[in-house]
Amino acid sequence: MKLSGPARRLSIFIGESDQHHHAPLYHEIVKRARDAGLAGASVFRGIEGYGATSRIHTTRILSLSEDLPLVVIIVDTAAKIEAFLPQLDELIGEGLVIIDDVEVIKYAGREPGSRS
């Protein structure tokens, strides 16, 4: 797949403990993104944050949280991102989903079967 130029970034902010059918929600989002043929998805774990409840989740030892913030980032064409949104409606009960326009400068992967 080749991706360059104008694109859309989909950022999905959820909690580490969020589940979908007894499995991590972030895993289901990544799996569905791959199944939908999106260019790629990455999950980032935050060290501290809060959301709509204003309850702070942190990795600090005295107030260690088991529900740290996560963000799933997906970048692809506007059409593919828009087509994926209905799946998020089905999956996400609590969280924040944002879309912004981005410019892809370089998107390159390894050749299948090659190692680095």
N, C-alpha and C positions, 0 to 999 in steps of 0.2 A: 504494500500500500504506500502511496506517495501522498504526503500532505504538506502543503506550503501555502503561504499567503494568508488571506483573511480566514479566520476560524472562530470557533466559540469555545470558551472554557466553562464547563459545568462544575461547580463546587458544591458538594453535599456535606453539610456539617451535621454530624450525628454523635451519639455517645458510644463508647466502647462496649457497653453492656446491652445495647439495642440488639434485638433478636428478630429473626424471621424463621418461623417453623423450627425453633430450638437451635438455630445456627446463627453465627454472627451476621448482622445485617450488612456490614461492609463487604463480607464475602459474597453475599447474594447480589449486591449491586455490581461488584466487579465481574462476577460470573455472567450476569445479564448483559453487561456492557460488551464483554467479549462475544457472547452469543449474538448480539445485535451488530457485530462487525465494526464496533467503534475502534478508533486508532489505538487507544490505550487507556488504562486507568491506573492510578496510584493511590494508596491509602497512607495518610500521614497521621501520626499519633501526637497529640498535643501534650505539653507538660503541665498546662494550667489553662483554665477557662471557665466561662459560665454562659448560660443561655437564657431562655425565657423565664426560668424559675429563679434566676439570679443566685443560685447556689454555686459556690466555687468548687470546682473539681481540680485537684492538684496532685503532683507527685511528691510534694514535700512530706517528709517522714512523719511529722506530727499530725498531719491531716490527710494521710494517704487515701486516695480515692480509687475505687475499683471501677469507676465509670469515667475515664478520661475522655477528653474531646478527641474526635477523629474527623478528618476531612478526606473525602474521596474526590479526586480531581480527574476529570475526563476532558480531553480536548479532541475535537473533530470538526467537521463542517457544520455550518448552521443547520442544514437540513437533517443531518444525522442526529444532532443533539436534540432538535425539536421532536423528532420521531421517537426518541428514547424517553422523553418526559412522562408520558402516560404510565410507564412502568414504575417510575418513582412515586407517582400518586398512589399506586397499589402498595408500595413497600413502606413508605415513610409516614409514620403517625406523628412523630415529634422530630423536629430538626429544622434546618434552614437550607434552602436550595437557592443558589444564585447562578446567574449566567452573565458572562461578560464577553465582549468582543476582544479577540487577541489577534496577533500577527505571528504566524509560525515562520520562524527563520530557518530552522533545520529540523527535520524529522528523519532519522536514519536508524535502521536496525541492522543486526548481523544477518549475514546470509544463513538460511536454514542449514543446520549441520555444522556450522563453523564454531570454533571455540576461541575464547580470548582469555 
